[in-house]
């Protein structure tokens, strides 16, 4: 099974691979850097829109390069205050070559209000790098690994978001 994913981030790719391997055999994911067409720090509706934009841009990339795939997938992390608190979560989008598109979300975590303005001016990953005095926390295991003392990683968040997004694909017409 050939899958194009709208990122080169190894943690996100591994999370998606783990999700797809729960339901499909011979999973091959190729990461392609495509634009989300939203800001560096997606907020509220931009989170899901960014993931959908990546899938749209992946489809265009595949068409231009004559690449045949089974699924186009993407994941976009961002922050939302739609629930009355600032929460970080991942949105995942899965689109089959037949055009069935579905979405899923990861679990989220609260962000202290004292960091919000700085995050909105830059992005969560950079702010967390400064807080934890580390470089590149948004790569690999992700900043969530530091916050949970290695209990949950970016891979886990991404895997869970993709499992949620696969519900329509693995349950057929009964859940469409």
C-alpha positions, 0 to 999 in steps of 0.5 A: 500500500502506497501512501503519501504524507504531507510532511518530512517529520520522522515522528509524524511519519512513524505515528501514521505508519503505526496507525495504518499497520494496525489495519493494512499490510505492506504499508509504505509511507513517503513523506513529501514536504508540502505547504499547509497554506496556513501560518506557522502556528495554526489556531482554531479552524486553521488546524484542520484547514492546514491538514486538508490543504496539505492533502490537496497539495499532495494530490497536486504533487502526485498528479504533476509527478505521475505518482499512483497512491492508495492514500493521501494523508496529513497531520497538523498540530495547533492550538485552540481556545474553542473550549474556553481553555488553550489546548494543543492537539493534532488533526489528521486527514486521510483521503483514499484514491477514490476521494473518501476524505475523513478526519481524526483528532488526537488527545490534547493538552492544556497550555498555560495562559502565560505562554499564549501571546509568545506562541501566537507570535512565533509557534509552540515548538519554539516557545517550548525549546526556550522553556526546556532549553532544548533545540528541535523539540518539535521534531522526533518525540516532540515537546509532549514527550518532555511534558509527560516525562516520556509517557506520550510522544509525538508518535503517539499523538499522531498515531491516535489521530490517524486511527480516528481518521481511519474509522470511516475507511476501516468500517465501510458503509456502516459508518459513512 
